[in-house]
Amino acid sequence: MLGYLQNVGKSLMVPVATLPAAAILMGIGYWLDPTGWGANSVLAAFLIKSGAAIIDNMAVIFAVGVAFGLSKDKNGSAALSGFIMWLVVTTLLGKGVIAQLKGIPVEDVNMAFDKVANQFVGIVVGIISAEIYNRTSHVELPKFLAFFSGKRLVPILTSLAGMLLAFVLMAVWPPVFAGLLKLGTTLQGMGPVGAGLFGFLNRLFLSVGMHHALYPVFWFDVVGINDIPNFLGGAQSIANGTATPGVTGMYQAGFFPIMMFGLPAAALAIYHSADKVNRSKVFSVMLAAGAASFFTGITEPLEFSFMFLAPALYLIHAVLTGISLWFAAQMGWMSGFGFSAGFVDFVLGTRNPLATQWYMLIVQGAVFAVVYYFVFRFAIAKFNLKTLGRGEVMGEENESSDEQLAAQYIKFLGGDDNIVSIDNCITRLRLQLKDSKAVNIDELKKLGAAGVVVMGETTVQVIVGVGKVDKVATAMKQIHKH
């Protein structure tokens, strides 16, 4: 079950990957027309509206993206089936249709159905569509129905499944919505403290890859918070009354001081804490991980370098992240992102009318850099924490080709016979094995893995790093296939 949830989390990266496009288009638009937000420039308006087209349709993008991401062969038919099921479900759960089916006035329909076209429902639709596709896309029907065999059968089945899901959601969605609304409104009602708790839990959940289950409630339009789209919407969000300067972005802004300043400072502390014999090797690893965190906001290569070696440090990191989100929200220093809280998103957001006192996040970041550096240095030395390059002589960096490296990964994962399936996300291999006890964690780390996460008897994740993981995964699949 945990392995399946990991696959769902990975598939969410497909729709989330569309957000940078929206952020870039709208960010450039606001740069071209920082005062009129499109009113004074046709080009700016063109760019802003183009980005808004993505943001305004994130729910259906989730349905399509998750269906595609979870499909075994990543076929477009799975994505099309997700779209068809989404249309059926959202049409049948429209307030007008429900009022007609129940024979009641539209105004008496539960308010939950005002929010049925959201990312949460999109994820559910995507999961069900992918399961139907994976189980039926190769089914052969009798000859007189042969035209509808295989992939042509899937849209028919997902249409029927959409009708069934709509029937179930008529009863289930109102209490589910009420629970999500309670969670969101409780933390939202706590103001900056709620933002801090979100930041703390977001980092904790990352350790098992389950932060994907938390952030949709706050970052997207599940219960009305919708922090990322509202921020990217800028002037339009303000005009629509869905965004408030100094408030919108409170679940995002505090991540910038952490990802751009705090974590790179932690990388420097880890480098300075390494044994002298290992420092040159640790430097190259920490430089790459720190740069990824600063420029792109991709923090996993750095976080996984100490998450399991020194969990106390990771707990400190989670607490400091929560404090950063709380403080930024308390001060009204706001900014937002389309992908993650790195330098690129930070620059693009500076002209957004909802980016209030964004420059103070740099000051906050400088303070957090100092805090991270000295807290990490003190904790590592005081408690003799085993971080990268401490207590052992690091081997020479592996210079093997992708194919050779993939073969070595397979070997230390227990051999090809031990591997059931191979997948990957931005930074890590996601593997289903017959027996996780056969994995040689020490040897995998010698190959260059930043960390190895064993999540049960059959589920393992290997943190390989941005850029390299796709090549290694592809090569591993080729070897495994043969």
C-alpha angles and dihedrals in degrees: 000000000000090000091053091050088052089055090051089051090051092049090055088069089070095068093032088057089067092065096077089060090056092045093051095047094046094039092055089045091056091046091054093048110020095165105035096035090214099334092098099038130047091201092051091049090048092053096043093049091046091055091044089057088066096043094048092054101043093120095061090040087059091051092050096038096049092046089053095041094052096044112108097228098031091238124172090231089070091054091048090050090052089053093049093049090048091054092050095047098045093045094051092045094051112123092241093053093046091049089052094047094047095038094234134124115273091241090060094058113111113268089233089080090063086070101039094110094071139122094261092059088041090058092049091049091048093051094049093045092051092049091051091048094048093049101041110025091095098041114127116212126203114287096260088058096036093118089067095050125117118355093002089064094058099072090051092052094044090052089055091044089051090056091050093046091050090052091051094045091053085071102025104040098067095058092039090050090048090054094048090045090052092052093046097043092045093057092036089052089054088063114197091002089057090050089052093051089050091053092049094048092043091061094042092051090049089069089072097029093251099118084102088073092057109040100060089069092058106025099042140040101275098118100004102275094105093164100172099045092041091053095045089047088066113168093011091054090050091049091048092051092240095113135049123197110242093022108051108082095036091125091053112031098073091059092068095069089049101046098036099039117004100053095042087052089051088053089054090050091051090049093050090046094053121104111268093243090059102039098099091054094043089049093060092048095046093044092055094043094045092048091050090051093047101044103033106016091238100142105166098094089055098038093048090052089072105013095094101019091057110012091174088066091051091052089052089050092052091050092048090049090054091049091050093053091046094049096046090049092046091053095042092238101152139182135139144204142220096211112004141330099276133127095269094056091041093057093044091052099051095089094045108115089228092058098099119185088343091162089068088067086069090055090047089048092053090053092048090049089059092045093049093047098050096037091051093044091049096045094046093050098037097049097027092237116192105239127160112307097012123119098002140060109250117228125237116284113267112251096180124134119258090259094050091045091049090051090052092049090052091049094053092043087067098275133288093291090060094056119092100171139355125210137148145199129200097301111007146054112239109206138183111204136181091232125010090195088074091066116109101213096181093054092047089055090050087057088060104270110151091210145343121222117198107196102179140318094313110017123085134165124199117197104219102160142248115307096009099062095068092052094046093047092049092049092047091052091052091052093044092049091057 
